[in-house]
């Protein structure tokens, strides 16, 4: 069938400042999402440093259009309910901060979603990476990258599209990002802290992304449209968590 255009956004909201101290800054983040989600709406939005995704959606006037999922370590996702159906979702610890800037263990949150209109399946993953920046945390960049890839691999099936996004706390050229680039295409990179926000995909075609305003956060929001081609999986081959038959090559366990 024709390629499915999937529009995604990733945004580290700097919650403690923008929401806890500034009270949302008159809905600045939501206003940005509403404005940039037209005319083509976002399919999936990934937030880091987010303690209440419904607050963000409410400010955007989109609360009734999206299903929000709160993950651990303040990572959140929201997907457009009319277009996507959940097959499976979960999260995994993939890294841990170094002692000098320790906030804890770091998560990847994932959702395997079925596009209702085309039957195509996409594994969306949202990650907020370990500190110090570009260190890969206490286990290093190679381990962090492999833990991310292993989580995607274990929860996707052959034929799935993969979109991995977030604030990786790692710049292009770091061990984490270079290792991920062996298996996924880096479609977009942001500007904050030397470029620590990224969007990866296993799809070969994507349109030029946009680095958006920061709306009071210390990170810019970032969006891109990814073209998802290829045949859909038969519906009965995708119930719940699938067997590990991903198109990613097998990853060694870190």
Secondary structure, DSSP 8 states (H G I E B T S, - for coil): ---EEEEEEEEE--HIIIIIITTTTTTHHHHHHHHHT-SS--SEEEEES-S-HHHHHHHHT-TTTEEEEE-GGGEEEEEETTTEEEEEEEEEEEEE--GGG---EEEEEEEEEEETTT--EEEEEEEE--SSTTTTGGG-HHHHHHHHHHHHHHT--TT-EEEEEEE-S--TTSHHHHHHTTTSEEEEE--GGGT-EEEEES-SEE---EE---TTSSS--EEEEEEE-S----GGG-SSS--S--SS------
